[in-house]
């Protein structure tokens, strides 16, 4: 299982801070597609994914026990 963490507006939009998913062996791109199917109202175009606290390209493959954080763009001032 992969632990998914939702941050900022994604947390509010999904109604949860985290969830578990059987996505080991899938790519980061497939993870994003899975989240998009589960939550079609989420704006995922600019979301970055960090795997085990490091930003990951869409081609990276998830492994059992990974923690995937979905981080939306954040602006500040």
N, C-alpha and C positions, 0 to 999 in steps of 0.2 A: 504494500500500500504506500501511497504517496500522501504526505500531508500538504494540503494547500492552505496558504495564509492569504487573507484578503486585507488590504490596507486602505485607509482613507475612504474615499467615496465608494470604492468597491465593497468595503465592509458594510456600509449603509445600504447599498443597492442589493446585495445578496442577503442581507439580514443575518449574516454570520461572520465571525472572525476567522474561522477555519473549518475544514472538513477533510475527510479521508477519501481517496479515490484509488481505484485499481488501475493505475496508469503506468506501472513499471514496464519498461521496454518501449514506451512511446517517446516521441520527440517533444521538445518544448512547443513546437508548432502544433502538434496534435493535442497537447495539453490546452493550449489557447483555444483550439477548435472545440474541445470538449466543454470548456467553460462557456464558450459562446452558445453552444447548443443547450446547455443546462440553464443559462441565464441570458436569453436572447436580447434582453433590454440593456445589457452592459455595453458601454463604449470601449471596446478592446483594442482599437487601432493603435493607440500610443502606449499601451500597457507594457511595462518591462517585467521580465521574469528573472528572479534570482533563485538559483538552486543552491541550497546549503550556504546561503549568504554571499554568493558571487553571481553577478549578472551573467546570464547564459544566452548564447545565440539560439535561434530557433531549431538548429540542427542537433543540439545536444540531446542525448538520450537519458531519460529518467531511470533511476535504479531503485529497487526496493529500499524503503526507509528514507528516501530523499525528502527534503522539505522545500517546497516550491512556493515562493512568495510572489504574489501578483501586485505590482506597484504601479499605480496610475501616475500620470504626470502631476507634479505639484508645483504651484507657483507661490512665490512669497515676496515680501517686500521689506 
